[in-house]
Amino acid sequence: MADAIDIIRAQWAAAEPDVDTSPAEVVVRVLRIARILQRRSDEELERLGVTRAEFDIISLLFRAGRPVSPTEISDQLWTSGAGTTKRLHKLTDTGLVVRVPNPEDGRSTLVQATDAARERLLPILHELTRFEGEILDRLGDSRDSVIGALRTLLAAVDDDHDRLTGQPLLPTGRPT
């Protein structure tokens, strides 16, 4: 069964037969899947009354299981400090996060999710994982092999980034 990437590759083969477009079989498919899933899950989050940014911050705080610095939030979510601050102000104003004194540095604060955030997050998390699971169920018996291949690809991309920049993509070393 041909897909959009096969059509694009055939067009390139006709236009420039000397160009090897075989990497597109993986790279462009991964990018296309990521865009589609991002858009669909963002629509699902919007339907549930939360933005992706809010969901990501609250999720990070719960997964961490401890108060987190705004810098760590920015690092782990790949957002600017200003963008993180703006989102944290909104989440603070809505009572979903609070700032607590940093016990290691009295001049700074850490961010912690509230009980209200947990009550808000859990139904959304269940609904989002149900939605994503339904899509992935279409992989059937190939699901484990796809996961393994994607894990290998991600490790290669991470290693390449680290080698080129000298810095890991997640400077804190904690999974997100």
Secondary structure, 3 states (H helix, E strand, C coil): CCCHHHHHHHHHHHHCCCCCCHHHHCHHHHHHHHHHHHHHHHHHHHHCCCCHHHHHHHHHHHHHCCCECHHHHHHHHCCCHHHHHHHHHHHHHCCCEEEEEECCEEEEEEEEECHHHHHHHHHHHHHHHHHHHHHHHHHHHHHHHHHHHHHHHHHHHHHHHHHHHCCCCCCCCCCC
